[in-house]
């Protein structure tokens, strides 16, 4: 299977042009086209406007060949289309699949529908058939006919990703008829969208060492910004101005009939939440000599051409049957020549300006099915839907997921398509029957908590089970009739299709590289095994294989279904949430605001827990940010800023709950607080600290040590707090004569420490860990009492440890915060961080069964839906800008000052050095008091002190050190410098 996507190339650049049968018969195709043209000429000869009619056919066929698509509005008159539409509505309402993304019906299974001549006329009007045959260069047949209703829905799934159809080694044309559901009006939403003239290219194939050419389904899709750009660039060569053109067929007054080169033209169904619901009929046409079978409809009354297209025909040649229908062809050509709007002008449906930008952003953002699936299942869990119902929902979504199956030059994959569609479009009642028959709800509840294993290991396991199923099927004989799930397909055809499907699924499973494809492969394998047992009666061995496949699938899907096995480390999360949660958002706030501090031991365990989560959530980054969603924004700083703010606004109410200021503009978050400089903080504390209070005694101790040792107040504060943390029980014992004595005021302990600091310095500055002025550590702990006001005042004093920057450093930092390149780097780094963690965060939530596992990261990003919902939609918390401004930028300023450089001389190296300096200077390191409530509301106890180093400081510091300089140099105004790889090393 392919490790990459295949480009679109001209025929002379194909790796194996002989493998493309459409290129081997151009002379024969040209001769056939002339025969069709002669038949049309002969039919037009008796008409008064014969030259115009001939020219019209030539123009229509020429436009189809040149542009790749051709549309008609109102080809079938309303009095004939309306009965067909009503028959369609009745059939799809009663027999449709009612899937997660659409309502699908294989029309061959609804015999009464295809028997309507008016219905057949919509997709097999003789003019459409003549144009398709002319384009394909030979007699044609319909090999697939499906109906599909789609509701307004903002989603990009495998089903509607920008793509070309899975027929690289032959040409396939489709006719699609679209209208607004339940009406006779044309489509008003969910319309066919295509890139004109991309049909002039072919999909590159892969060639093995032995010369075997092949392709696969991933080579047919354009699911990322890089691939969308590739398609637009390929198209651009066919337009003189080199500008992209995207046609979106909607807002058409009457039903729209479109012929398009499905296997070559880049296209998709553009699904958004805007516009009306859409109904559609899709007919796939192949040349009769492709050997790909036929639809197999029963005996049809009326047109012999219809019988040729849909059934086996009556033995008469295609051109003879087409000639019989020439009066209808001539009438349609006359309408095309004279009726305005009958032939749809694609230029009137081009996406322009904001419409094009919205389309481009949506397609560049990639597949969004997982987000929709999570939201739907979360609602089902919140609504307490039965587990079996949730499981059916989950299976329906996973059947629409990624499955990269092989494509062969001999077209043998055509045989598997029926089985593939039967499984993919399985109706909910059929899935529910299987869930009940195999008691999957009970199996799910009995699942033990899965250990996380690499995708490669799980894919190897899946491949092994599927190989066992393939071997079992290779010797089995189909002994049972095909059940209702197969519709009109007989048992022999079902058995052939299913065998081929399992063979090719084995090939696909051998190359699975991501969780989504693994999940889809497991559910297709499990359901395929069920259908195989139903047809072949595989016995105990088959049922064992089915059980293994369902077991694999349920282990992957369990966390989204609300019946989650207990995570093996749930106790660690429970312990964390007891002291740090949505109310007490950090260990520091829990102690200093809520007076509910965890013990130092519990805090240390919580920090280890958070660091372990960080290793799961914070990835190292892709090979280059330009390859992701952020890439399109990097060239435009204004667009980057607007995008950042748009995302912030979405989640600002949640961010404000988690410490962000509620500001109206982005500029406000870049405003540095100058009074956080160390000199300003010392002056403020001297003025505001209550004389004789514990805080005042601590401040005097800090100032005394700073004076005697020539340290800054921040360094002295860290020194004093380290002593307090280490020797707290002994200081308390020293002050009150024993640990069993009643609690005493905190001030006396701090006075003792103040005296001890003096004794240390008078004895020659002995080591603070062994000085005679401070007793050695003693086992046990002790409490002292403070008023709540004293506790909060004390906390303000010991925060001096983090306020380590000079007034000049803050002044320069304010200039840096206003620098466009610095702002750009901060915003891009933050967006990149959130984008990078979104997937791993969702996996974390699935694994733990609760969004509360993301609470340690709220300073960087928040979940728009909150932390009681299982819907995950992460957005930046602008509080991080404040953190960067107050803690990193002053350190960067310090590096500028140390090098005697100006703000204009800031470069990536200085920026990286500043991040290192911030960590080194202790801005993320503080020792805090462990405060607890007492039976008096205005009195709290202090049981000790605990050194707090933000558990995220190392990974977050490394992330900033890598990406802030990178994005700083990525600003459009920056001179070209180092490559991405130089930043990565």
URJOJO-V833642 format. One record per residue. N is the residue number from 0. SS is DSSP state (H for helix, E for strand, C for the rest). Layout:
BEGIN
n,ss
N,SS
N,SS
END
This chain:
BEGIN
n,ss
0,C
1,C
2,C
3,C
4,C
5,C
6,C
7,E
8,E
9,C
10,H
11,H
12,H
13,C
14,C
15,C
16,H
17,H
18,H
19,C
20,H
21,H
22,H
23,C
24,C
25,H
26,H
27,H
28,H
29,H
30,H
31,H
32,H
33,H
34,H
35,H
36,H
37,H
38,H
39,H
40,H
41,H
42,H
43,H
44,C
45,C
46,C
47,C
48,C
49,H
50,H
51,H
52,H
53,H
54,H
55,H
56,H
57,H
58,H
59,H
60,H
61,H
62,H
63,H
64,H
65,H
66,H
67,C
68,E
69,E
70,E
71,E
72,E
73,C
74,C
75,C
76,C
77,H
78,H
79,H
80,H
81,H
82,H
83,H
84,H
85,H
86,H
87,H
88,H
89,H
90,H
91,H
92,H
93,H
94,H
95,C
96,C
97,C
98,C
99,C
100,C
101,C
102,E
103,E
104,E
105,E
106,H
107,H
108,H
109,C
110,H
111,H
112,H
113,H
114,C
115,C
116,H
117,H
118,H
119,H
120,H
121,H
122,H
123,H
124,C
125,H
126,H
127,H
128,H
129,H
130,H
131,H
132,H
133,H
134,H
135,H
136,C
137,C
138,C
139,E
140,E
141,E
142,E
143,E
144,E
145,E
146,E
147,E
148,E
149,E
150,C
151,C
152,C
153,C
154,C
155,C
156,C
157,H
158,H
159,H
160,C
161,C
162,E
163,C
164,C
165,C
166,C
167,C
168,C
169,C
170,C
171,C
172,E
173,E
174,E
175,E
176,E
177,E
178,E
179,E
180,C
181,C
182,C
183,C
184,E
185,C
186,C
187,C
188,C
189,C
190,C
191,E
192,E
193,E
194,C
195,C
196,C
197,H
198,H
199,H
200,C
201,E
202,E
203,C
204,C
205,E
206,E
207,C
208,C
209,C
210,C
211,C
212,E
213,E
214,E
215,E
216,H
217,H
218,H
219,H
220,E
221,C
222,C
223,C
224,H
225,H
226,H
227,H
228,H
229,H
230,H
231,H
232,H
233,H
234,H
235,H
236,C
237,C
238,C
239,C
240,C
241,C
242,C
243,C
244,C
245,C
246,E
247,E
248,C
249,C
250,C
251,C
252,C
253,E
254,C
255,E
256,E
257,E
258,E
259,E
260,C
261,C
262,C
263,C
264,C
265,C
266,E
267,E
268,E
269,C
270,C
271,C
272,C
273,C
274,C
275,C
276,C
277,E
278,E
279,E
280,E
281,E
282,E
283,E
284,E
285,E
286,E
287,H
288,H
289,H
290,C
291,C
292,C
293,C
294,C
295,C
296,C
297,C
298,C
299,C
300,C
301,C
302,C
303,H
304,H
305,H
306,H
307,H
308,H
309,H
310,C
311,C
312,C
313,C
314,C
315,C
316,C
317,H
318,H
319,H
320,H
321,H
322,H
323,H
324,C
325,H
326,H
327,H
328,H
329,H
330,H
331,H
332,H
333,H
334,H
335,H
336,H
337,H
338,C
339,C
340,C
341,C
342,E
343,C
344,C
345,H
346,H
347,H
348,H
349,E
350,C
351,C
352,H
353,H
354,H
355,H
356,H
357,H
358,H
359,H
360,H
361,H
362,H
363,H
364,C
365,C
366,C
367,C
368,H
369,H
370,H
371,H
372,H
373,H
374,H
375,H
376,H
377,H
378,H
379,H
380,H
381,H
382,C
383,C
384,C
385,C
386,H
387,H
388,H
389,H
390,H
391,H
392,H
393,H
394,H
395,H
396,H
397,H
398,C
399,C
400,C
401,C
402,C
403,C
404,C
405,E
406,E
407,E
408,C
409,C
410,C
411,H
412,H
413,H
414,H
415,H
416,H
417,H
418,H
419,H
420,H
421,H
422,H
423,H
424,C
425,C
426,C
427,H
428,H
429,H
430,H
431,H
432,H
433,H
434,H
435,H
436,H
437,C
438,C
439,H
440,H
441,H
442,H
443,H
444,H
445,H
446,C
447,C
448,C
449,C
450,C
451,C
452,C
453,C
454,H
455,H
456,H
457,H
458,H
459,H
460,H
461,H
462,H
463,H
464,H
465,H
466,H
467,H
468,H
469,H
470,H
471,H
472,H
473,H
474,H
475,C
476,C
477,C
478,C
479,C
480,C
481,C
482,C
483,H
484,H
485,H
486,C
487,C
488,C
489,C
490,H
491,H
492,H
493,H
494,H
495,H
496,H
497,H
498,H
499,H
500,H
501,H
502,H
503,H
504,H
505,H
506,H
507,H
508,H
509,C
510,C
511,C
512,C
513,C
514,H
515,H
516,H
517,H
518,H
519,H
520,H
521,H
522,H
523,H
524,H
525,H
526,H
527,H
528,H
529,H
530,H
531,H
532,H
533,H
534,H
535,H
536,C
537,C
538,H
539,H
540,H
541,H
542,H
543,H
544,H
545,H
546,H
547,H
548,H
549,H
550,H
551,H
552,H
553,H
554,H
555,H
556,H
557,H
558,H
559,H
560,C
561,C
562,C
563,C
564,C
565,C
566,C
567,C
568,C
569,H
570,H
571,H
572,H
573,H
574,H
575,H
576,H
577,H
578,H
579,C
580,C
581,C
582,C
583,C
584,C
585,C
586,H
587,H
588,H
589,H
590,H
591,H
592,C
593,C
594,C
595,E
596,C
597,C
598,C
599,H
600,H
601,H
602,H
603,H
604,H
605,H
606,H
607,H
608,H
609,H
610,H
611,H
612,H
613,H
614,H
615,H
616,H
617,C
618,C
619,C
620,C
621,C
622,C
623,C
624,H
625,H
626,H
627,C
628,H
629,H
630,H
631,H
632,H
633,C
634,C
635,C
636,H
637,H
638,H
639,H
640,H
641,H
642,H
643,H
644,H
645,H
646,H
647,H
648,H
649,H
650,H
651,H
652,H
653,H
654,H
655,H
656,H
657,C
658,C
659,C
660,C
661,C
662,C
663,C
664,C
665,H
666,H
667,H
668,H
669,C
670,C
671,C
672,C
673,H
674,H
675,H
676,C
677,H
678,H
679,H
680,H
681,H
682,H
683,H
684,H
685,H
686,H
687,H
688,C
689,C
690,C
691,C
692,C
693,H
694,H
695,H
696,H
697,H
698,H
699,H
700,H
701,H
702,H
703,H
704,H
705,H
706,H
707,H
708,H
709,C
710,C
711,C
712,H
713,H
714,H
715,H
716,H
717,H
718,H
719,H
720,H
721,H
722,H
723,H
724,H
725,H
726,H
727,H
728,H
729,H
730,H
731,H
732,H
733,H
734,H
735,H
736,C
737,C
738,C
739,C
740,C
741,C
742,C
743,E
744,E
745,H
746,H
747,H
748,H
749,H
750,H
751,H
752,H
753,H
754,H
755,H
756,H
757,H
758,H
759,H
760,H
761,H
762,C
763,C
764,C
765,C
766,C
767,C
768,C
769,C
770,C
771,C
772,C
773,C
774,C
775,C
776,C
777,C
778,C
779,C
780,C
781,C
782,C
783,E
784,E
785,E
786,E
787,H
788,H
789,H
790,H
791,H
792,H
793,H
794,H
795,H
796,H
797,H
798,H
799,H
800,H
801,C
802,C
803,C
804,C
805,C
806,H
807,H
808,H
809,H
810,H
811,H
812,H
813,H
814,H
815,H
816,H
817,C
818,C
819,H
820,H
821,H
822,H
823,H
824,H
825,H
826,H
827,H
828,H
829,H
830,H
831,H
832,H
833,H
834,H
835,H
836,H
837,H
838,H
839,H
840,H
841,H
842,H
843,H
844,H
845,H
846,H
847,H
848,C
849,C
850,H
851,H
852,H
853,H
854,H
855,H
856,H
857,C
858,C
859,C
860,E
861,E
862,E
863,C
864,C
865,C
866,C
867,C
868,C
869,C
870,C
871,C
872,C
873,E
874,E
875,E
876,C
877,C
878,H
879,H
880,H
881,H
882,H
883,H
884,H
885,H
886,H
887,H
888,H
889,H
890,H
891,H
892,H
893,H
894,H
895,H
896,H
897,H
898,C
899,C
900,C
901,C
902,H
903,H
904,H
905,C
906,C
907,H
908,H
909,H
910,H
911,H
912,H
913,H
914,H
915,H
916,H
917,H
918,H
919,H
920,C
921,C
922,C
923,C
924,E
925,E
926,E
927,E
928,E
929,E
930,E
931,E
932,E
933,C
934,C
935,C
936,C
937,C
938,E
939,E
940,E
941,E
942,E
943,E
944,E
945,E
946,E
947,E
948,E
949,C
950,C
951,C
952,H
953,H
954,H
955,H
956,H
957,H
958,H
959,H
960,H
961,H
962,H
963,H
964,H
965,H
966,H
967,H
968,H
969,H
970,C
971,C
972,C
973,C
974,C
975,C
976,C
977,C
978,C
979,H
980,H
981,H
982,H
983,H
984,C
END
